[in-house]
Amino acid sequence: MPDQNFIEKLASGFQQSASVKNIFGEPIRAGDKTIIPVARIAYGLGGGFGQGKKNKKHGDSNAITQEDQPIGEGAGGGGGMYARAKGVYEITPGCTRFIPVDNTRQIIAGICIGFLLHTLLVCNRRS
């Protein structure tokens, strides 16, 4: 049977490499500012093992034939990692703020508000 700790070793390797520091670098100090990168990191693992059937001995014979040998076996494992930048924290003596990498929510909110205003204005013209 393969090493029972295979998945644990694989997970440990991912855990050590799946950090913001390893992906985006160390925090940066510039004058009185400190910039800390922020990321969303996820990883998944999977593994398996198979076993075949064992044939039963026929009769009282102590000799082991090829038919009596176990049939089959198996093993497998894998994983993947995902990392995406979310923004940075900017730390100054006066304040700390989060600066997002993308402003998708703001763009979507703006589009929705624009659509609602357009609908209201078109309905007011018709009445």
DSSP file (Angstrom, degrees, kcal/mol; ACC not computed):
  #  RESIDUE AA STRUCTURE BP1 BP2  ACC     N-H-->O    O-->H-N    N-H-->O    O-->H-N    TCO  KAPPA ALPHA  PHI   PSI    X-CA   Y-CA   Z-CA
    1    1 A M              0   0    0      0, 0.0     3,-0.1     0, 0.0    74,-0.1   0.000 360.0 360.0 360.0 136.7    0.0    0.0    0.0
    2    2 A P        -     0   0    0      0, 0.0     2,-0.0     0, 0.0     4,-0.0  -0.056 360.0 -62.3 -62.7 168.8    1.4    3.5   -0.9
    3    3 A D    >   -     0   0    0      1,-0.2     3,-1.3     2,-0.1     0, 0.0  -0.301  42.5-145.5 -54.4 125.3    2.5    5.9    1.8
    4    4 A Q  T 3  S+     0   0    0      1,-0.3     3,-0.4    -3,-0.1     4,-0.3   0.730  95.9  58.8 -66.4 -22.6   -0.5    6.9    3.9
    5    5 A N  T 3> S+     0   0    0      1,-0.2     4,-2.6     2,-0.1    -1,-0.3   0.204  70.2 109.9 -95.0  16.1    0.8   10.4    4.3
    6    6 A F  H <> S+     0   0    0     -3,-1.3     4,-2.3     1,-0.2    -1,-0.2   0.934  81.8  42.7 -57.5 -51.0    0.9   11.2    0.6
    7    7 A I  H  > S+     0   0    0     -3,-0.4     4,-2.8     1,-0.2    -1,-0.2   0.884 113.4  53.2 -65.2 -39.1   -2.1   13.7    0.8
    8    8 A E  H  > S+     0   0    0     -4,-0.3     4,-2.2     2,-0.2    -1,-0.2   0.906 110.3  47.2 -63.2 -40.9   -0.7   15.2    4.0
    9    9 A K  H  X S+     0   0    0     -4,-2.6     4,-2.0     2,-0.2    -2,-0.2   0.904 112.9  49.4 -66.2 -41.1    2.7   15.8    2.3
   10   10 A L  H  X S+     0   0    0     -4,-2.3     4,-2.0    -5,-0.2    -2,-0.2   0.920 111.9  48.1 -63.6 -44.7    1.0   17.3   -0.8
   11   11 A A  H  X S+     0   0    0     -4,-2.8     4,-2.7     1,-0.2    -2,-0.2   0.884 109.2  53.7 -63.9 -39.1   -1.1   19.6    1.4
   12   12 A S  H  X S+     0   0    0     -4,-2.2     4,-2.0    -5,-0.2    -1,-0.2   0.900 107.6  50.8 -63.3 -40.7    1.9   20.7    3.4
   13   13 A G  H  X S+     0   0    0     -4,-2.0     4,-1.6     2,-0.2    -2,-0.2   0.915 112.9  45.2 -63.0 -43.6    3.7   21.7    0.2
   14   14 A F  H  X S+     0   0    0     -4,-2.0     4,-2.5     1,-0.2    -2,-0.2   0.906 110.4  54.6 -64.8 -41.4    0.8   23.7   -1.0
   15   15 A Q  H  < S+     0   0    0     -4,-2.7    -1,-0.2     1,-0.2    -2,-0.2   0.872 109.1  47.9 -63.0 -37.2    0.3   25.3    2.4
   16   16 A Q  H  < S+     0   0    0     -4,-2.0    -1,-0.2     1,-0.2    -2,-0.2   0.848 119.3  38.2 -72.6 -33.6    4.0   26.5    2.4
   17   17 A S  H  < S+     0   0    0     -4,-1.6     2,-1.6     1,-0.2    -2,-0.2   0.685  98.0  81.5 -91.5 -18.0    3.8   27.9   -1.1
   18   18 A A     <  +     0   0    0     -4,-2.5     2,-0.3    -5,-0.2    -1,-0.2  -0.532  66.2 115.7 -90.7  72.1    0.3   29.4   -1.0
   19   19 A S  S  > S-     0   0    0     -2,-1.6     4,-1.6     1,-0.1     5,-0.2  -0.968  73.0-121.3-134.9 154.1    1.0   32.6    0.8
   20   20 A V  H  >>S+     0   0    0     -2,-0.3     4,-3.3     1,-0.2     5,-0.8   0.885 113.4  56.5 -59.8 -39.2    0.7   36.2   -0.3
   21   21 A K  H  >5S+     0   0    0      1,-0.2     4,-1.0     3,-0.2    -1,-0.2   0.905 108.3  46.1 -61.3 -41.9    4.4   36.8    0.4
   22   22 A N  H  45S+     0   0    0      2,-0.1    -1,-0.2     1,-0.1    -2,-0.2   0.789 122.4  36.0 -71.9 -26.8    5.4   34.0   -2.0
   23   23 A I  H  <5S+     0   0    0     -4,-1.6    -2,-0.2     2,-0.1    -3,-0.2   0.896 135.1  14.9 -93.8 -46.9    3.0   35.1   -4.7
   24   24 A F  H  <5S-     0   0    0     -4,-3.3    -3,-0.2     1,-0.3    -2,-0.1   0.480 106.1-114.7-112.9  -5.5    3.1   38.9   -4.6
   25   25 A G     << -     0   0    0     -4,-1.0    -1,-0.3    -5,-0.8    -2,-0.1  -0.313  41.1 -44.5 102.6 175.7    6.1   39.7   -2.4
   26   26 A E  S    S-     0   0    0      1,-0.2     0, 0.0    -2,-0.1     0, 0.0  -0.330  71.5 -81.2 -76.5 160.2    6.9   41.2    0.9
   27   27 A P        -     0   0    0      0, 0.0     2,-0.4     0, 0.0     9,-0.2  -0.339  49.1-131.1 -58.4 148.3    5.3   44.4    2.2
   28   28 A I  E     -A   35   0A   0      7,-2.7     7,-3.2    -3,-0.1     2,-0.5  -0.891  12.6-155.2-110.8 133.4    7.0   47.5    0.8
   29   29 A R  E     +A   34   0A   0     -2,-0.4     2,-0.4     5,-0.2     5,-0.2  -0.934  16.1 172.4-107.7 126.0    8.2   50.5    2.9
   30   30 A A  E >   -A   33   0A   0      3,-2.4     3,-2.1    -2,-0.5     2,-0.3  -0.898  64.0 -56.0-133.9 103.3    8.5   53.8    1.1
   31   31 A G  T 3  S-     0   0    0     -2,-0.4     0, 0.0     1,-0.3     0, 0.0  -0.497 122.2 -16.6  64.8-122.6    9.3   56.7    3.4
   32   32 A D  T 3  S+     0   0    0     -2,-0.3     2,-0.3    -3,-0.1    -1,-0.3   0.298 121.9  92.3 -97.3   9.6    6.6   56.8    6.1
   33   33 A K  E <   -A   30   0A   0     -3,-2.1    -3,-2.4    59,-0.1     2,-0.4  -0.784  54.9-162.8-103.4 146.8    4.2   54.5    4.1
   34   34 A T  E     -AB  29  91A   0     57,-2.1    57,-3.0    -2,-0.3     2,-0.5  -0.999   6.1-159.8-125.4 128.4    3.9   50.7    4.2
   35   35 A I  E     -AB  28  90A   0     -7,-3.2    -7,-2.7    -2,-0.4    55,-0.2  -0.937   7.0-171.5-110.2 123.1    2.2   48.9    1.4
   36   36 A I  E     - B   0  89A   0     53,-2.5    53,-2.6    -2,-0.5     2,-0.1  -0.961  18.6-134.5-117.7 117.5    0.9   45.4    2.1
   37   37 A P  E     - B   0  88A   0      0, 0.0     2,-0.4     0, 0.0    51,-0.2  -0.423  17.5-158.2 -70.5 145.3   -0.4   43.3   -0.8
   38   38 A V  E     + B   0  87A   0     49,-2.8    48,-2.7    -2,-0.1    49,-1.5  -0.980  15.8 171.5-125.4 136.1   -3.6   41.4   -0.3
   39   39 A A  E     - B   0  85A   0     -2,-0.4     2,-0.6    46,-0.3    46,-0.2  -0.958  34.4-124.8-141.8 158.2   -4.7   38.3   -2.3
   40   40 A R  E     - B   0  84A   0     44,-2.9    44,-2.1    -2,-0.3     2,-0.4  -0.936  35.6-176.9-101.8 122.5   -7.3   35.6   -2.4
   41   41 A I  E     + B   0  83A   0     -2,-0.6     2,-0.4    42,-0.2    42,-0.2  -0.976   7.7 169.1-125.4 132.3   -5.6   32.3   -2.4
   42   42 A A  E     - B   0  82A   0     40,-2.6    40,-3.1    -2,-0.4     2,-0.3  -0.995   5.7-178.9-139.5 145.6   -7.3   28.9   -2.7
   43   43 A Y  E     - B   0  81A   0     -2,-0.4     2,-0.4    38,-0.2    38,-0.2  -0.996   6.4-162.6-143.2 151.4   -6.1   25.4   -3.2
   44   44 A G  E     - B   0  80A   0     36,-2.2    36,-2.0    -2,-0.3     2,-0.3  -0.969   3.6-165.2-134.1 149.2   -7.6   22.0   -3.6
   45   45 A L  E     - B   0  79A   0     -2,-0.4     2,-0.3    34,-0.2    34,-0.2  -0.936   5.5-179.3-131.8 152.6   -6.3   18.5   -3.3
   46   46 A G  E     + B   0  78A   0     32,-2.4    32,-2.2    -2,-0.3     2,-0.3  -0.992   6.6 164.3-148.8 153.7   -7.6   15.1   -4.2
   47   47 A G  E     + B   0  77A   0     -2,-0.3     2,-0.3    30,-0.3    30,-0.3  -0.981   6.0 179.7-160.3 168.2   -6.3   11.6   -3.9
   48   48 A G  E     - B   0  76A   0     28,-2.3    28,-1.3    -2,-0.3     2,-0.3  -0.984  11.9-154.6-164.3 171.6   -7.3    8.1   -4.1
   49   49 A F  E     - B   0  75A   0     -2,-0.3     2,-0.3    26,-0.2    26,-0.2  -0.972  11.1-158.8-154.6 144.3   -6.2    4.5   -3.9
   50   50 A G  E     - B   0  74A   0     24,-0.6    24,-0.6    -2,-0.3     2,-0.3  -0.783   1.4-162.4-121.6 167.5   -7.6    1.3   -5.3
   51   51 A Q        -     0   0    0     -2,-0.3    22,-0.2    22,-0.3     2,-0.1  -0.987  12.2-139.6-145.9 147.7   -7.3   -2.3   -4.5
   52   52 A G        -     0   0    0     20,-0.5     2,-0.3    -2,-0.3    20,-0.2  -0.334  32.7 -86.0 -97.2-175.8   -8.1   -5.4   -6.5
   53   53 A K        -     0   0    0     18,-0.3    18,-2.3    -2,-0.1     2,-0.5  -0.654  33.3-135.0 -92.1 152.8   -9.7   -8.6   -5.6
   54   54 A K        -     0   0    0     -2,-0.3     2,-0.2    16,-0.2    15,-0.1  -0.917  18.2-131.7-107.4 129.1   -7.8  -11.5   -4.1
   55   55 A N        -     0   0    0     -2,-0.5     2,-0.2    14,-0.4     3,-0.0  -0.507  21.5-121.4 -77.4 147.8   -8.5  -15.0   -5.4
   56   56 A K        -     0   0    0     -2,-0.2     2,-0.2     1,-0.1    -1,-0.1  -0.603  29.9-103.3 -87.0 150.2   -9.1  -17.8   -3.0
   57   57 A K        -     0   0    0     -2,-0.2     2,-0.5    11,-0.1    -1,-0.1  -0.474  32.1-134.3 -71.5 142.2   -6.9  -20.8   -2.9
   58   58 A H    >   -     0   0    0     -2,-0.2     3,-0.6     3,-0.0    -1,-0.1  -0.862  61.4 -21.9 -99.8 128.5   -8.4  -23.9   -4.5
   59   59 A G  T 3  S-     0   0    0     -2,-0.5    -2,-0.0     1,-0.2     0, 0.0  -0.212 100.0 -54.6  75.5-163.9   -8.1  -27.2   -2.6
   60   60 A D  T 3  S+     0   0    0      2,-0.0    -1,-0.2     0, 0.0     2,-0.1   0.295  88.0 131.0 -96.9   8.2   -5.6  -28.1    0.1
   61   61 A S    <   -     0   0    0     -3,-0.6    -3,-0.0     1,-0.1     0, 0.0  -0.414  45.1-159.6 -69.2 133.6   -2.6  -27.2   -2.0
   62   62 A N        +     0   0    0     -2,-0.1     2,-0.2     2,-0.1    -1,-0.1   0.554  61.6 106.3 -86.4  -9.5    0.0  -25.0   -0.3
   63   63 A A        -     0   0    0      1,-0.1     2,-0.6     0, 0.0    -2,-0.1  -0.515  67.4-137.9 -74.2 134.5    1.5  -24.0   -3.6
   64   64 A I        -     0   0    0     -2,-0.2     2,-0.2    -7,-0.1    -2,-0.1  -0.828  22.2-166.8 -95.4 123.7    0.7  -20.5   -4.7
   65   65 A T    >   -     0   0    0     -2,-0.6     3,-1.0     1,-0.1     4,-0.5  -0.517  38.0-100.5-102.0 173.5   -0.1  -20.2   -8.3
   66   66 A Q  G >  S+     0   0    0      1,-0.3     3,-0.9     2,-0.2    -1,-0.1   0.813 122.4  60.7 -64.0 -29.5   -0.4  -17.1  -10.5
   67   67 A E  G 3  S+     0   0    0      1,-0.2    -1,-0.3     4,-0.0   -12,-0.2   0.768  99.7  56.4 -67.9 -24.5   -4.2  -17.3  -10.2
   68   68 A D  G <  S+     0   0    0     -3,-1.0    -1,-0.2   -14,-0.1    -2,-0.2   0.581  84.9 103.5 -84.2  -9.8   -3.9  -16.9   -6.4
   69   69 A Q  S <  S-     0   0    0     -3,-0.9   -14,-0.4    -4,-0.5    -3,-0.0  -0.404  85.4 -96.6 -72.0 147.7   -1.9  -13.6   -6.6
   70   70 A P        -     0   0    0      0, 0.0     2,-0.5     0, 0.0   -16,-0.2  -0.334  38.2-140.2 -61.5 146.2   -3.8  -10.4   -5.8
   71   71 A I        +     0   0    0    -18,-2.3   -18,-0.3    -3,-0.1     2,-0.1  -0.937  55.0   1.6-113.4 129.5   -5.1   -8.6   -8.9
   72   72 A G        +     0   0    0     -2,-0.5   -20,-0.5   -20,-0.2     2,-0.3  -0.165  49.0 178.0  94.6 173.8   -5.1   -4.9   -9.3
   73   73 A E        +     0   0    0    -22,-0.2     2,-0.3    -2,-0.1   -22,-0.3  -0.881   8.3 174.6 167.1-179.8   -3.9   -1.9   -7.3
   74   74 A G  E     -B   50   0A   0    -24,-0.6   -24,-0.6    -2,-0.3     2,-0.3  -0.931  12.9-172.5 170.4 168.9   -3.8    1.8   -7.8
   75   75 A A  E     +B   49   0A   0     -2,-0.3     2,-0.3   -26,-0.2   -26,-0.2  -0.950  10.6 167.0-168.8 164.7   -3.0    5.2   -6.5
   76   76 A G  E     +B   48   0A   0    -28,-1.3   -28,-2.3    -2,-0.3     2,-0.3  -0.914   3.1 167.8 179.6 157.2   -3.5    8.8   -7.5
   77   77 A G  E     +B   47   0A   0     -2,-0.3     2,-0.3   -30,-0.3   -30,-0.3  -0.973   5.1 155.2-170.8 160.9   -3.3   12.4   -6.4
   78   78 A G  E     -B   46   0A   0    -32,-2.2   -32,-2.4    -2,-0.3     2,-0.3  -0.980   9.3-174.2-177.5 175.6   -3.3   15.9   -7.6
   79   79 A G  E     -B   45   0A   0     -2,-0.3     2,-0.3   -34,-0.2   -34,-0.2  -0.985   9.1-147.5-171.7 173.2   -4.1   19.4   -6.7
   80   80 A G  E     -B   44   0A   0    -36,-2.0   -36,-2.2    -2,-0.3     2,-0.4  -0.986   7.0-147.2-153.5 159.0   -4.3   23.0   -7.9
   81   81 A M  E     -B   43   0A   0     -2,-0.3     2,-0.4   -38,-0.2   -38,-0.2  -0.977   5.9-165.2-134.0 145.7   -3.8   26.5   -6.6
   82   82 A Y  E     +B   42   0A   0    -40,-3.1   -40,-2.6    -2,-0.4     2,-0.4  -0.997   8.6 177.8-131.4 130.7   -5.5   29.8   -7.5
   83   83 A A  E     +B   41   0A   0     -2,-0.4     2,-0.4   -42,-0.2   -42,-0.2  -0.999   1.1 175.3-136.7 134.6   -4.2   33.2   -6.5
   84   84 A R  E     -B   40   0A   0    -44,-2.1   -44,-2.9    -2,-0.4     2,-0.2  -0.994  31.9-119.0-140.9 131.4   -5.8   36.6   -7.4
   85   85 A A  E     +B   39   0A   0     -2,-0.4   -46,-0.3   -46,-0.2     3,-0.1  -0.473  27.4 178.3 -68.0 134.6   -4.7   40.0   -6.3
   86   86 A K  E     -     0   0A   0    -48,-2.7    15,-2.1     1,-0.4    16,-0.4   0.673  51.3 -81.8-108.4 -27.3   -7.4   41.8   -4.3
   87   87 A G  E     -BC  38 100A   0    -49,-1.5   -49,-2.8    13,-0.3    -1,-0.4  -0.986  44.0 -82.4 156.8-162.2   -5.7   45.1   -3.5
   88   88 A V  E     -BC  37  99A   0     11,-2.1    11,-3.1    -2,-0.3     2,-0.5  -0.979  21.2-129.9-138.7 152.2   -3.2   46.6   -1.0
   89   89 A Y  E     -BC  36  98A   0    -53,-2.6   -53,-2.5    -2,-0.3     2,-0.6  -0.904  20.9-156.9 -96.7 129.7   -3.3   48.1    2.4
   90   90 A E  E     -BC  35  97A   0      7,-2.9     7,-2.1    -2,-0.5     2,-0.6  -0.943  10.1-167.7-108.7 116.3   -1.6   51.5    2.6
   91   91 A I  E     +BC  34  96A   0    -57,-3.0   -57,-2.1    -2,-0.6     5,-0.2  -0.919  14.3 162.5-111.1 122.2   -0.5   52.3    6.1
   92   92 A T        -     0   0    0      3,-2.8   -59,-0.1    -2,-0.6    -2,-0.0  -0.828  53.7-101.8-126.6 167.3    0.7   55.8    7.0
   93   93 A P  S    S+     0   0    0      0, 0.0     3,-0.1     0, 0.0   -60,-0.1   0.818 122.3  46.0 -59.7 -28.1    1.1   57.6   10.3
   94   94 A G  S    S-     0   0    0      1,-0.2     2,-0.3    -3,-0.0    -3,-0.0   0.844 125.0 -20.3 -85.2 -34.9   -2.2   59.4    9.7
   95   95 A C        -     0   0    0      2,-0.0    -3,-2.8    -5,-0.0     2,-0.4  -0.979  48.8-124.6-163.2 170.6   -4.4   56.5    8.5
   96   96 A T  E     +C   91   0A   0     -2,-0.3     2,-0.3    -5,-0.2    -5,-0.2  -0.998  32.5 174.7-126.0 132.2   -4.8   53.0    7.1
   97   97 A R  E     -C   90   0A   0     -7,-2.1    -7,-2.9    -2,-0.4     2,-0.5  -0.980  27.8-129.9-139.5 153.2   -6.8   52.4    3.9
   98   98 A F  E     -C   89   0A   0     -2,-0.3    -9,-0.2    -9,-0.2    -2,-0.0  -0.878  17.1-163.7-100.8 129.5   -7.5   49.5    1.6
   99   99 A I  E     -C   88   0A   0    -11,-3.1   -11,-2.1    -2,-0.5     2,-0.0  -0.940  16.1-142.5-114.3 108.8   -7.1   50.2   -2.1
  100  100 A P  E     -C   87   0A   0      0, 0.0   -13,-0.3     0, 0.0     3,-0.1  -0.344   8.9-136.0 -71.6 152.3   -8.8   47.5   -4.2
  101  101 A V  S    S+     0   0    0    -15,-2.1     2,-0.3     1,-0.1   -14,-0.1   0.906  89.9  22.0 -71.8 -43.4   -7.2   46.3   -7.4
  102  102 A D        -     0   0    0    -16,-0.4     3,-0.2    -3,-0.0    -1,-0.1  -0.901  60.9-151.3-125.1 156.3  -10.5   46.4   -9.4
  103  103 A N     >  +     0   0    0     -2,-0.3     4,-2.1     1,-0.2     5,-0.2  -0.306  43.8 141.0-118.7  47.8  -13.6   48.4   -8.8
  104  104 A T  H  > S+     0   0    0      1,-0.2     4,-2.7     2,-0.2     5,-0.2   0.890  71.4  53.2 -58.4 -43.6  -16.0   45.9  -10.4
  105  105 A R  H  > S+     0   0    0      1,-0.2     4,-2.6     2,-0.2    -1,-0.2   0.908 109.2  49.1 -60.7 -41.7  -18.7   46.5   -7.8
  106  106 A Q  H  > S+     0   0    0      2,-0.2     4,-2.4     1,-0.2    -1,-0.2   0.903 111.6  48.9 -66.3 -39.8  -18.6   50.2   -8.3
  107  107 A I  H  X S+     0   0    0     -4,-2.1     4,-2.3     2,-0.2    -2,-0.2   0.929 113.0  47.0 -64.7 -45.1  -18.9   49.8  -12.1
  108  108 A I  H  X S+     0   0    0     -4,-2.7     4,-2.4     2,-0.2    -2,-0.2   0.909 112.5  50.0 -63.7 -42.0  -21.8   47.4  -11.8
  109  109 A A  H  X S+     0   0    0     -4,-2.6     4,-2.6    -5,-0.2    -1,-0.2   0.905 110.6  50.5 -62.9 -40.8  -23.6   49.7   -9.3
  110  110 A G  H  X S+     0   0    0     -4,-2.4     4,-2.5     2,-0.2    -2,-0.2   0.901 110.1  49.2 -63.4 -41.5  -23.0   52.7  -11.7
  111  111 A I  H  X S+     0   0    0     -4,-2.3     4,-2.5     2,-0.2    -2,-0.2   0.924 112.2  48.6 -63.4 -44.4  -24.5   50.7  -14.6
  112  112 A C  H  X S+     0   0    0     -4,-2.4     4,-2.5     2,-0.2    -2,-0.2   0.921 112.6  47.5 -62.6 -44.5  -27.6   49.7  -12.5
  113  113 A I  H  X S+     0   0    0     -4,-2.6     4,-2.7     1,-0.2     5,-0.2   0.919 112.3  50.4 -63.9 -42.3  -28.1   53.3  -11.3
  114  114 A G  H  X S+     0   0    0     -4,-2.5     4,-2.5     1,-0.2    -2,-0.2   0.908 110.5  49.2 -60.7 -42.6  -27.8   54.6  -14.9
  115  115 A F  H  X S+     0   0    0     -4,-2.5     4,-2.5     2,-0.2    -2,-0.2   0.915 111.9  48.5 -63.2 -43.7  -30.3   52.0  -16.1
  116  116 A L  H  X S+     0   0    0     -4,-2.5     4,-2.6     2,-0.2    -2,-0.2   0.919 112.3  48.0 -63.6 -44.1  -32.8   53.0  -13.4
  117  117 A L  H  X S+     0   0    0     -4,-2.7     4,-2.6     2,-0.2     5,-0.2   0.912 111.6  50.5 -63.0 -41.7  -32.4   56.7  -14.1
  118  118 A H  H  X S+     0   0    0     -4,-2.5     4,-2.5    -5,-0.2     5,-0.2   0.931 111.2  48.6 -59.9 -45.9  -32.8   56.1  -17.8
  119  119 A T  H  X S+     0   0    0     -4,-2.5     4,-2.3     1,-0.2    -2,-0.2   0.916 112.5  48.2 -62.0 -44.1  -36.0   54.0  -17.2
  120  120 A L  H  X S+     0   0    0     -4,-2.6     4,-2.0     1,-0.2    -1,-0.2   0.909 113.0  47.6 -63.7 -42.3  -37.4   56.7  -14.9
  121  121 A L  H  X S+     0   0    0     -4,-2.6     4,-1.7     2,-0.2    -2,-0.2   0.896 112.1  48.8 -68.1 -39.7  -36.7   59.5  -17.3
  122  122 A V  H  X S+     0   0    0     -4,-2.5     4,-1.5    -5,-0.2    -1,-0.2   0.904 111.9  49.4 -66.7 -40.6  -38.2   57.6  -20.3
  123  123 A C  H  X S+     0   0    0     -4,-2.3     4,-1.1    -5,-0.2    -2,-0.2   0.879 109.4  52.3 -65.8 -37.3  -41.3   56.8  -18.2
  124  124 A N  H  < S+     0   0    0     -4,-2.0    -1,-0.2     1,-0.2    -2,-0.2   0.847 107.2  52.7 -67.7 -34.0  -41.7   60.5  -17.2
  125  125 A R  H  < S+     0   0    0     -4,-1.7    -1,-0.2     1,-0.2    -2,-0.2   0.870 107.3  51.9 -67.9 -36.7  -41.5   61.6  -20.9
  126  126 A R  H  <        0   0    0     -4,-1.5    -1,-0.2     1,-0.2    -2,-0.2   0.769 360.0 360.0 -73.5 -26.6  -44.3   59.3  -21.9
  127  127 A S     <        0   0    0     -4,-1.1    -1,-0.2    -3,-0.1    -2,-0.2   0.479 360.0 360.0 -89.4 360.0  -46.7   60.5  -19.2
